[in-house]
Amino acid sequence: MTTYTARPVSPVVLKELRSADDRGREMVPMTDHEGGAPLRCCLRRSEPGERIALVSYAPLRRWAAETGTDPGAYDEQGPVFIHAEQCAGPDGDNLPFTNAHRTVRRYSAEGHILGGRLAEHPDDFEAAFAEAFDDPAVALVHVRAVEYGCFLYEVHQDAG
């Protein structure tokens, strides 16, 4: 059986982002009085009173640097919420943020977008991931918010 794993922003990258984000700006911590911000460090929503920060993050650029790829015009960066201080990371291996419309975006080994699929219900994600990883040209899958296009997490396929 194939399973899919949501990958948060790595601890090494989080440490860098807490110093200077991918636009070169210093992190500006804030207290989240309302809660509900989608945290990319631990893949859950923030709780009221937590210290968080909104930073600029370029996931495809960072992946490309690790793999020696040039994503060209597909290199995009956008805002993501993280804890202002180090956290324990995800609690469990569930796929987070599946309770709203999401785009499952596929990328080639060259970092080019190969298409995507709208996931409208929690039950849609398994099929979207299977479709993506059944294509041998797909090297990377991102889950993104439809309403703002924000990066939520990267997905990896685990053979079971």
N, C-alpha and C positions, 0 to 999 in steps of 0.2 A: 504494500500500500504506500502510495506517495503522500507525503505531508509537506506542508509549506511553512517556512519560518519567517516571521517578521523580524527584521534586524534594525535595532535602534541605531542612532548615531553612536559611533564607538567612543569609549572613554578617552582615548588619545585625542580624537577630534574634538570632543567636548571640552577637554582641557584647553585646546587651542582656541576654540570659539569663545571660551570664557575670558580669554586674554584679549583677543582681537578676532572679530568675525571675518567672513569671507569678503567683506567690503573694506576691511582694515579698520573698522570702528571698534572702540572699547565697548565692552558689555555694560549695559545700564540695568542693574537689578531693580526690581519693583516688587511690591507685595501685591499678590493677586487677591483682591478683596472678595471677588465674586466666585472664583474657581471656574473650571470648565475649559481651560486652555489645553489644547492637545500637545502634550509634552513629548518631544522626540527622543529624549534621553531614557525615559522609562516606559514609553508607549502607553500612557494612561492620561486621563484628564487631571488637571491640577485641582487641588482642594483649596477652599477659601483660606487665606492667610499664608499660603506658601510663597516663598521668594522665587520668582522666575525672571526670565529675561527673554526678550524678542531679539533674535540675532539673524544676520544674513548668512545663508548656508548654500553652498553649491555642490550638491551631492554627485552630479555627473562629472563635474570637474575633478573632484577628489577621487572618484573611481577611475577616471581616465589617467590621472597621475600615477595611480597604483599599477595600472595595466599597460602604461606606455601608449595610450590612445590619445588622439586629439579629437574631442567631440565637435570642434568647429562651432558653427552657429547654434548647435544644440546645447552649448554650455550656458546654462541659466542658473541664476541664484535667486533665492527668495527668502521670505521671513519664516522662521521656525521658533517655537517656544521651547526653552530648556529650563531646567532648574538652575538657579543662580549659583548653587554650590553642588558639589558632587553628590550623586544619589546612588541608590542601590541598583538601579537599572530595572528592567522589566521583571515583574513577578508572575512567572508562568510563561507558557508558550502559546497562548491564544492569539489569534489575529485581532489586533485592536482596531478601533475606529471603523467598524463595519456596519454601524447603525445609520449610515447616511449614504447618499450617492457618492461613489468614488470612481475614479478612472484608474484602470490597471494598464499602465503604459509600458510597452516593450521597447527594448533597445538592443541594437546589434553589438557585436564585439568591437565595432568601430565607433560606437557611441552615438549612432544615428537612431532616431525614432522609427520603429517598425510598425507602429500603430498602437491601438489601445482598445479597451473595451470598457463600457460602462457597467458598473456593478451597482444595481439599484437596491438590492436586498442582501442581508447577511448570507443567504444561501447561494448567491451568485458568485462569490469569491472563488470557491474551489474550481468551478468550471472555467472562470476567467484565467486562473493560474494554470490549470491543465492545458488550456488552449495556448497560452503563451509559451509554456515550456515544451509543448509538443513540437513547436517550430524550432528546428535545429539552428536557425539563424539568431535566435534570441539568446543573449548573454546575460541580460539584466532586466529586472522588472521593478518598477516603482508603483506604489499606490499613492494617489494624489487626491486632494479634495476637489470636487467638481466646482463648487461655488467660487473658490479663490485660486485654484490650481496649485495650491501649496503641496509640497512634498510631505508625505506622512511617514513612509518607511520603505525600505528596500525589501524584496522578498527573495528567498532562496528556496530551492527545491531540495528536499531530503528524501533519498530513497529509503524505503522502509521494508 
